Amino acid sequence: MFERPLASLRELETTLFAATARSGQCSPPNVVLPVMAFITPAAGELLLFFGTLMFFLVGQIECART
């Protein structure tokens, strides 16, 4: 189930960090860390928002039926 998403993440990691590995640097590009620091909490908050919205709407539909 998680094989395909993990493979995609590994491929992305390889693509992003391949240039720095070839140049002999150990640190990731300066752009990657700030972008990931911004995207990770935002994705979690969006997931939480849509999950809560789904349960709220299902509850409203159930209340309307009774």
mmCIF file as gemmi writes it, N, C-alpha and C atoms, coordinates in Angstrom:
data_model
loop_
_atom_site.group_PDB
_atom_site.id
_atom_site.type_symbol
_atom_site.label_atom_id
_atom_site.label_alt_id
_atom_site.label_comp_id
_atom_site.label_asym_id
_atom_site.label_entity_id
_atom_site.label_seq_id
_atom_site.pdbx_PDB_ins_code
_atom_site.Cartn_x
_atom_site.Cartn_y
_atom_site.Cartn_z
_atom_site.occupancy
_atom_site.B_iso_or_equiv
_atom_site.pdbx_formal_charge
_atom_site.auth_seq_id
_atom_site.auth_asym_id
_atom_site.pdbx_PDB_model_num
ATOM 1 N N . MET Axp A 1 ? 0.817 -1.189 0 1 0 ? 1 A 1
ATOM 2 C CA . MET Axp A 1 ? 0 0 0 1 0 ? 1 A 1
ATOM 3 C C . MET Axp A 1 ? 0.867 1.261 0 1 0 ? 1 A 1
ATOM 4 N N . PHE Axp A 2 ? 1.909 1.264 0.786 1 0 ? 2 A 1
ATOM 5 C CA . PHE Axp A 2 ? 2.773 2.44 0.869 1 0 ? 2 A 1
ATOM 6 C C . PHE Axp A 2 ? 3.989 2.338 -0.035 1 0 ? 2 A 1
ATOM 7 N N . GLU Axp A 3 ? 4.084 1.27 -0.791 1 0 ? 3 A 1
ATOM 8 C CA . GLU Axp A 3 ? 5.277 1.047 -1.608 1 0 ? 3 A 1
ATOM 9 C C . GLU Axp A 3 ? 5.441 2.129 -2.676 1 0 ? 3 A 1
ATOM 10 N N . ARG Axp A 4 ? 4.371 2.455 -3.382 1 0 ? 4 A 1
ATOM 11 C CA . ARG Axp A 4 ? 4.458 3.443 -4.455 1 0 ? 4 A 1
ATOM 12 C C . ARG Axp A 4 ? 4.754 4.846 -3.931 1 0 ? 4 A 1
ATOM 13 N N . PRO Axp A 5 ? 4.058 5.33 -2.881 1 0 ? 5 A 1
ATOM 14 C CA . PRO Axp A 5 ? 4.394 6.672 -2.383 1 0 ? 5 A 1
ATOM 15 C C . PRO Axp A 5 ? 5.828 6.765 -1.837 1 0 ? 5 A 1
ATOM 16 N N . LEU Axp A 6 ? 6.278 5.719 -1.155 1 0 ? 6 A 1
ATOM 17 C CA . LEU Axp A 6 ? 7.647 5.744 -0.632 1 0 ? 6 A 1
ATOM 18 C C . LEU Axp A 6 ? 8.666 5.724 -1.759 1 0 ? 6 A 1
ATOM 19 N N . ALA Axp A 7 ? 8.377 4.985 -2.811 1 0 ? 7 A 1
ATOM 20 C CA . ALA Axp A 7 ? 9.282 4.967 -3.961 1 0 ? 7 A 1
ATOM 21 C C . ALA Axp A 7 ? 9.338 6.346 -4.615 1 0 ? 7 A 1
ATOM 22 N N . SER Axp A 8 ? 8.213 7.025 -4.675 1 0 ? 8 A 1
ATOM 23 C CA . SER Axp A 8 ? 8.183 8.38 -5.234 1 0 ? 8 A 1
ATOM 24 C C . SER Axp A 8 ? 9.007 9.339 -4.378 1 0 ? 8 A 1
ATOM 25 N N . LEU Axp A 9 ? 8.886 9.207 -3.06 1 0 ? 9 A 1
ATOM 26 C CA . LEU Axp A 9 ? 9.685 10.061 -2.174 1 0 ? 9 A 1
ATOM 27 C C . LEU Axp A 9 ? 11.178 9.785 -2.309 1 0 ? 9 A 1
ATOM 28 N N . ARG Axp A 10 ? 11.538 8.52 -2.438 1 0 ? 10 A 1
ATOM 29 C CA . ARG Axp A 10 ? 12.957 8.184 -2.632 1 0 ? 10 A 1
ATOM 30 C C . ARG Axp A 10 ? 13.479 8.749 -3.945 1 0 ? 10 A 1
ATOM 31 N N . GLU Axp A 11 ? 12.662 8.686 -4.986 1 0 ? 11 A 1
ATOM 32 C CA . GLU Axp A 11 ? 13.065 9.225 -6.282 1 0 ? 11 A 1
ATOM 33 C C . GLU Axp A 11 ? 13.236 10.737 -6.21 1 0 ? 11 A 1
ATOM 34 N N . LEU Axp A 12 ? 12.317 11.408 -5.513 1 0 ? 12 A 1
ATOM 35 C CA . LEU Axp A 12 ? 12.427 12.852 -5.333 1 0 ? 12 A 1
ATOM 36 C C . LEU Axp A 12 ? 13.69 13.203 -4.555 1 0 ? 12 A 1
ATOM 37 N N . GLU Axp A 13 ? 13.957 12.448 -3.501 1 0 ? 13 A 1
ATOM 38 C CA . GLU Axp A 13 ? 15.163 12.686 -2.702 1 0 ? 13 A 1
ATOM 39 C C . GLU Axp A 13 ? 16.416 12.498 -3.546 1 0 ? 13 A 1
ATOM 40 N N . THR Axp A 14 ? 16.435 11.45 -4.334 1 0 ? 14 A 1
ATOM 41 C CA . THR Axp A 14 ? 17.586 11.188 -5.196 1 0 ? 14 A 1
ATOM 42 C C . THR Axp A 14 ? 17.777 12.317 -6.193 1 0 ? 14 A 1
ATOM 43 N N . THR Axp A 15 ? 16.687 12.795 -6.767 1 0 ? 15 A 1
ATOM 44 C CA . THR Axp A 15 ? 16.769 13.873 -7.745 1 0 ? 15 A 1
ATOM 45 C C . THR Axp A 15 ? 17.254 15.168 -7.107 1 0 ? 15 A 1
ATOM 46 N N . LEU Axp A 16 ? 16.732 15.509 -5.94 1 0 ? 16 A 1
ATOM 47 C CA . LEU Axp A 16 ? 17.101 16.767 -5.301 1 0 ? 16 A 1
ATOM 48 C C . LEU Axp A 16 ? 18.522 16.769 -4.76 1 0 ? 16 A 1
ATOM 49 N N . PHE Axp A 17 ? 18.953 15.657 -4.216 1 0 ? 17 A 1
ATOM 50 C CA . PHE Axp A 17 ? 20.248 15.622 -3.551 1 0 ? 17 A 1
ATOM 51 C C . PHE Axp A 17 ? 21.361 15.039 -4.413 1 0 ? 17 A 1
ATOM 52 N N . ALA Axp A 18 ? 21.063 14.636 -5.639 1 0 ? 18 A 1
ATOM 53 C CA . ALA Axp A 18 ? 22.09 14.058 -6.502 1 0 ? 18 A 1
ATOM 54 C C . ALA Axp A 18 ? 23.133 15.1 -6.885 1 0 ? 18 A 1
ATOM 55 N N . ALA Axp A 19 ? 22.71 16.311 -7.16 1 0 ? 19 A 1
ATOM 56 C CA . ALA Axp A 19 ? 23.643 17.365 -7.562 1 0 ? 19 A 1
ATOM 57 C C . ALA Axp A 19 ? 24.616 17.703 -6.44 1 0 ? 19 A 1
ATOM 58 N N . THR Axp A 20 ? 24.142 17.744 -5.208 1 0 ? 20 A 1
ATOM 59 C CA . THR Axp A 20 ? 25.046 18.073 -4.107 1 0 ? 20 A 1
ATOM 60 C C . THR Axp A 20 ? 25.972 16.91 -3.787 1 0 ? 20 A 1
ATOM 61 N N . ALA Axp A 21 ? 25.486 15.689 -4.002 1 0 ? 21 A 1
ATOM 62 C CA . ALA Axp A 21 ? 26.34 14.523 -3.743 1 0 ? 21 A 1
ATOM 63 C C . ALA Axp A 21 ? 27.478 14.478 -4.758 1 0 ? 21 A 1
ATOM 64 N N . ARG Axp A 22 ? 27.193 14.845 -5.999 1 0 ? 22 A 1
ATOM 65 C CA . ARG Axp A 22 ? 28.232 14.834 -7.027 1 0 ? 22 A 1
ATOM 66 C C . ARG Axp A 22 ? 29.254 15.942 -6.812 1 0 ? 22 A 1
ATOM 67 N N . SER Axp A 23 ? 28.819 17.06 -6.259 1 0 ? 23 A 1
ATOM 68 C CA . SER Axp A 23 ? 29.746 18.172 -6.071 1 0 ? 23 A 1
ATOM 69 C C . SER Axp A 23 ? 30.568 18.031 -4.79 1 0 ? 23 A 1
ATOM 70 N N . GLY Axp A 24 ? 30.26 17.015 -3.98 1 0 ? 24 A 1
ATOM 71 C CA . GLY Axp A 24 ? 31.031 16.772 -2.778 1 0 ? 24 A 1
ATOM 72 C C . GLY Axp A 24 ? 30.479 17.436 -1.539 1 0 ? 24 A 1
ATOM 73 N N . GLN Axp A 25 ? 29.376 18.141 -1.664 1 0 ? 25 A 1
ATOM 74 C CA . GLN Axp A 25 ? 28.768 18.791 -0.506 1 0 ? 25 A 1
ATOM 75 C C . GLN Axp A 25 ? 27.861 17.808 0.202 1 0 ? 25 A 1
ATOM 76 N N . CYS Axp A 26 ? 27.74 17.948 1.499 1 0 ? 26 A 1
ATOM 77 C CA . CYS Axp A 26 ? 26.889 17.063 2.283 1 0 ? 26 A 1
ATOM 78 C C . CYS Axp A 26 ? 25.535 17.678 2.587 1 0 ? 26 A 1
ATOM 79 N N . SER Axp A 27 ? 25.416 18.979 2.488 1 0 ? 27 A 1
ATOM 80 C CA . SER Axp A 27 ? 24.161 19.626 2.846 1 0 ? 27 A 1
ATOM 81 C C . SER Axp A 27 ? 23.233 19.706 1.636 1 0 ? 27 A 1
ATOM 82 N N . PRO Axp A 28 ? 21.924 19.661 1.878 1 0 ? 28 A 1
ATOM 83 C CA . PRO Axp A 28 ? 20.967 19.786 0.781 1 0 ? 28 A 1
ATOM 84 C C . PRO Axp A 28 ? 20.962 21.203 0.237 1 0 ? 28 A 1
ATOM 85 N N . PRO Axp A 29 ? 20.369 21.395 -0.914 1 0 ? 29 A 1
ATOM 86 C CA . PRO Axp A 29 ? 20.31 22.757 -1.463 1 0 ? 29 A 1
ATOM 87 C C . PRO Axp A 29 ? 19.588 23.701 -0.501 1 0 ? 29 A 1
ATOM 88 N N . ASN Axp A 30 ? 19.935 24.964 -0.559 1 0 ? 30 A 1
ATOM 89 C CA . ASN Axp A 30 ? 19.387 25.954 0.368 1 0 ? 30 A 1
ATOM 90 C C . ASN Axp A 30 ? 17.887 26.15 0.215 1 0 ? 30 A 1
ATOM 91 N N . VAL Axp A 31 ? 17.333 25.761 -0.909 1 0 ? 31 A 1
ATOM 92 C CA . VAL Axp A 31 ? 15.909 25.969 -1.167 1 0 ? 31 A 1
ATOM 93 C C . VAL Axp A 31 ? 15.069 24.862 -0.546 1 0 ? 31 A 1
ATOM 94 N N . VAL Axp A 32 ? 15.583 23.659 -0.463 1 0 ? 32 A 1
ATOM 95 C CA . VAL Axp A 32 ? 14.798 22.492 -0.065 1 0 ? 32 A 1
ATOM 96 C C . VAL Axp A 32 ? 14.324 22.583 1.383 1 0 ? 32 A 1
ATOM 97 N N . LEU Axp A 33 ? 15.188 22.912 2.293 1 0 ? 33 A 1
ATOM 98 C CA . LEU Axp A 33 ? 14.819 22.918 3.706 1 0 ? 33 A 1
ATOM 99 C C . LEU Axp A 33 ? 13.742 23.948 4.046 1 0 ? 33 A 1
ATOM 100 N N . PRO Axp A 34 ? 13.834 25.184 3.59 1 0 ? 34 A 1
ATOM 101 C CA . PRO Axp A 34 ? 12.739 26.12 3.886 1 0 ? 34 A 1
ATOM 102 C C . PRO Axp A 34 ? 11.413 25.71 3.238 1 0 ? 34 A 1
ATOM 103 N N . VAL Axp A 35 ? 11.478 25.174 2.037 1 0 ? 35 A 1
ATOM 104 C CA . VAL Axp A 35 ? 10.25 24.741 1.37 1 0 ? 35 A 1
ATOM 105 C C . VAL Axp A 35 ? 9.613 23.589 2.136 1 0 ? 35 A 1
ATOM 106 N N . MET Axp A 36 ? 10.393 22.61 2.534 1 0 ? 36 A 1
ATOM 107 C CA . MET Axp A 36 ? 9.854 21.477 3.29 1 0 ? 36 A 1
ATOM 108 C C . MET Axp A 36 ? 9.367 21.923 4.669 1 0 ? 36 A 1
ATOM 109 N N . ALA Axp A 37 ? 10.043 22.881 5.269 1 0 ? 37 A 1
ATOM 110 C CA . ALA Axp A 37 ? 9.605 23.387 6.573 1 0 ? 37 A 1
ATOM 111 C C . ALA Axp A 37 ? 8.261 24.095 6.46 1 0 ? 37 A 1
ATOM 112 N N . PHE Axp A 38 ? 7.98 24.684 5.307 1 0 ? 38 A 1
ATOM 113 C CA . PHE Axp A 38 ? 6.698 25.345 5.095 1 0 ? 38 A 1
ATOM 114 C C . PHE Axp A 38 ? 5.609 24.359 4.682 1 0 ? 38 A 1
ATOM 115 N N . ILE Axp A 39 ? 5.932 23.417 3.821 1 0 ? 39 A 1
ATOM 116 C CA . ILE Axp A 39 ? 4.934 22.5 3.266 1 0 ? 39 A 1
ATOM 117 C C . ILE Axp A 39 ? 4.455 21.479 4.287 1 0 ? 39 A 1
ATOM 118 N N . THR Axp A 40 ? 5.324 20.95 5.11 1 0 ? 40 A 1
ATOM 119 C CA . THR Axp A 40 ? 4.951 19.889 6.045 1 0 ? 40 A 1
ATOM 120 C C . THR Axp A 40 ? 3.838 20.303 7.007 1 0 ? 40 A 1
ATOM 121 N N . PRO Axp A 41 ? 3.949 21.411 7.738 1 0 ? 41 A 1
ATOM 122 C CA . PRO Axp A 41 ? 2.836 21.798 8.616 1 0 ? 41 A 1
ATOM 123 C C . PRO Axp A 41 ? 1.58 22.179 7.827 1 0 ? 41 A 1
ATOM 124 N N . ALA Axp A 42 ? 1.755 22.805 6.678 1 0 ? 42 A 1
ATOM 125 C CA . ALA Axp A 42 ? 0.598 23.209 5.879 1 0 ? 42 A 1
ATOM 126 C C . ALA Axp A 42 ? -0.168 21.977 5.403 1 0 ? 42 A 1
ATOM 127 N N . ALA Axp A 43 ? 0.537 20.947 4.98 1 0 ? 43 A 1
ATOM 128 C CA . ALA Axp A 43 ? -0.134 19.719 4.529 1 0 ? 43 A 1
ATOM 129 C C . ALA Axp A 43 ? -0.863 19.049 5.685 1 0 ? 43 A 1
ATOM 130 N N . GLY Axp A 44 ? -0.273 19.026 6.85 1 0 ? 44 A 1
ATOM 131 C CA . GLY Axp A 44 ? -0.927 18.448 8.018 1 0 ? 44 A 1
ATOM 132 C C . GLY Axp A 44 ? -2.179 19.214 8.408 1 0 ? 44 A 1
ATOM 133 N N . GLU Axp A 45 ? -2.099 20.526 8.345 1 0 ? 45 A 1
ATOM 134 C CA . GLU Axp A 45 ? -3.262 21.342 8.68 1 0 ? 45 A 1
ATOM 135 C C . GLU Axp A 45 ? -4.379 21.165 7.653 1 0 ? 45 A 1
ATOM 136 N N . LEU Axp A 46 ? -4.02 21.061 6.383 1 0 ? 46 A 1
ATOM 137 C CA . LEU Axp A 46 ? -5.042 20.823 5.357 1 0 ? 46 A 1
ATOM 138 C C . LEU Axp A 46 ? -5.704 19.467 5.535 1 0 ? 46 A 1
ATOM 139 N N . LEU Axp A 47 ? -4.924 18.47 5.859 1 0 ? 47 A 1
ATOM 140 C CA . LEU Axp A 47 ? -5.476 17.137 6.093 1 0 ? 47 A 1
ATOM 141 C C . LEU Axp A 47 ? -6.437 17.162 7.282 1 0 ? 47 A 1
ATOM 142 N N . LEU Axp A 48 ? -6.047 17.808 8.338 1 0 ? 48 A 1
ATOM 143 C CA . LEU Axp A 48 ? -6.909 17.925 9.515 1 0 ? 48 A 1
ATOM 144 C C . LEU Axp A 48 ? -8.182 18.703 9.19 1 0 ? 48 A 1
ATOM 145 N N . PHE Axp A 49 ? -8.055 19.786 8.43 1 0 ? 49 A 1
ATOM 146 C CA . PHE Axp A 49 ? -9.214 20.593 8.062 1 0 ? 49 A 1
ATOM 147 C C . PHE Axp A 49 ? -10.208 19.783 7.24 1 0 ? 49 A 1
ATOM 148 N N . PHE Axp A 50 ? -9.731 19.104 6.2 1 0 ? 50 A 1
ATOM 149 C CA . PHE Axp A 50 ? -10.646 18.355 5.345 1 0 ? 50 A 1
ATOM 150 C C . PHE Axp A 50 ? -11.239 17.144 6.064 1 0 ? 50 A 1
ATOM 151 N N . GLY Axp A 51 ? -10.489 16.531 6.956 1 0 ? 51 A 1
ATOM 152 C CA . GLY Axp A 51 ? -11.038 15.437 7.753 1 0 ? 51 A 1
ATOM 153 C C . GLY Axp A 51 ? -12.146 15.923 8.659 1 0 ? 51 A 1
ATOM 154 N N . THR Axp A 52 ? -11.931 17.053 9.319 1 0 ? 52 A 1
ATOM 155 C CA . THR Axp A 52 ? -12.956 17.627 10.185 1 0 ? 52 A 1
ATOM 156 C C . THR Axp A 52 ? -14.173 18.058 9.371 1 0 ? 52 A 1
ATOM 157 N N . LEU Axp A 53 ? -13.94 18.658 8.227 1 0 ? 53 A 1
ATOM 158 C CA . LEU Axp A 53 ? -15.03 19.076 7.35 1 0 ? 53 A 1
ATOM 159 C C . LEU Axp A 53 ? -15.872 17.885 6.911 1 0 ? 53 A 1
ATOM 160 N N . MET Axp A 54 ? -15.226 16.781 6.569 1 0 ? 54 A 1
ATOM 161 C CA . MET Axp A 54 ? -15.949 15.584 6.151 1 0 ? 54 A 1
ATOM 162 C C . MET Axp A 54 ? -16.858 15.081 7.275 1 0 ? 54 A 1
ATOM 163 N N . PHE Axp A 55 ? -16.325 14.978 8.495 1 0 ? 55 A 1
ATOM 164 C CA . PHE Axp A 55 ? -17.134 14.51 9.611 1 0 ? 55 A 1
ATOM 165 C C . PHE Axp A 55 ? -18.27 15.486 9.933 1 0 ? 55 A 1
ATOM 166 N N . PHE Axp A 56 ? -18.013 16.769 9.814 1 0 ? 56 A 1
ATOM 167 C CA . PHE Axp A 56 ? -19.05 17.766 10.048 1 0 ? 56 A 1
ATOM 168 C C . PHE Axp A 56 ? -20.183 17.62 9.03 1 0 ? 56 A 1
ATOM 169 N N . LEU Axp A 57 ? -19.829 17.479 7.757 1 0 ? 57 A 1
ATOM 170 C CA . LEU Axp A 57 ? -20.857 17.353 6.721 1 0 ? 57 A 1
ATOM 171 C C . LEU Axp A 57 ? -21.637 16.053 6.849 1 0 ? 57 A 1
ATOM 172 N N . VAL Axp A 58 ? -20.971 14.972 7.181 1 0 ? 58 A 1
ATOM 173 C CA . VAL Axp A 58 ? -21.673 13.696 7.389 1 0 ? 58 A 1
ATOM 174 C C . VAL Axp A 58 ? -22.626 13.828 8.568 1 0 ? 58 A 1
ATOM 175 N N . GLY Axp A 59 ? -22.224 14.5 9.61 1 0 ? 59 A 1
ATOM 176 C CA . GLY Axp A 59 ? -23.093 14.719 10.763 1 0 ? 59 A 1
ATOM 177 C C . GLY Axp A 59 ? -24.301 15.56 10.406 1 0 ? 59 A 1
ATOM 178 N N . GLN Axp A 60 ? -24.109 16.568 9.555 1 0 ? 60 A 1
ATOM 179 C CA . GLN Axp A 60 ? -25.232 17.404 9.131 1 0 ? 60 A 1
ATOM 180 C C . GLN Axp A 60 ? -26.232 16.612 8.298 1 0 ? 60 A 1
ATOM 181 N N . ILE Axp A 61 ? -25.718 15.731 7.445 1 0 ? 61 A 1
ATOM 182 C CA . ILE Axp A 61 ? -26.604 14.898 6.619 1 0 ? 61 A 1
ATOM 183 C C . ILE Axp A 61 ? -27.401 13.948 7.515 1 0 ? 61 A 1
ATOM 184 N N . GLU Axp A 62 ? -26.747 13.366 8.517 1 0 ? 62 A 1
ATOM 185 C CA . GLU Axp A 62 ? -27.441 12.454 9.424 1 0 ? 62 A 1
ATOM 186 C C . GLU Axp A 62 ? -28.51 13.186 10.227 1 0 ? 62 A 1
ATOM 187 N N . CYS Axp A 63 ? -28.239 14.423 10.654 1 0 ? 63 A 1
ATOM 188 C CA . CYS Axp A 63 ? -29.236 15.196 11.413 1 0 ? 63 A 1
ATOM 189 C C . CYS Axp A 63 ? -30.42 15.572 10.525 1 0 ? 63 A 1
ATOM 190 N N . ALA Axp A 64 ? -30.171 15.81 9.258 1 0 ? 64 A 1
ATOM 191 C CA . ALA Axp A 64 ? -31.239 16.21 8.354 1 0 ? 64 A 1
ATOM 192 C C . ALA Axp A 64 ? -32.174 15.038 8.053 1 0 ? 64 A 1
ATOM 193 N N . ARG Axp A 65 ? -31.667 13.83 8.123 1 0 ? 65 A 1
ATOM 194 C CA . ARG Axp A 65 ? -32.492 12.636 7.856 1 0 ? 65 A 1
ATOM 195 C C . ARG Axp A 65 ? -33.472 12.352 8.969 1 0 ? 65 A 1
ATOM 196 N N . THR Axp A 66 ? -33.141 12.708 10.191 1 0 ? 66 A 1
ATOM 197 C CA . THR Axp A 66 ? -34.013 12.387 11.329 1 0 ? 66 A 1
ATOM 198 C C . THR Axp A 66 ? -35.029 13.46 11.591 1 0 ? 66 A 1
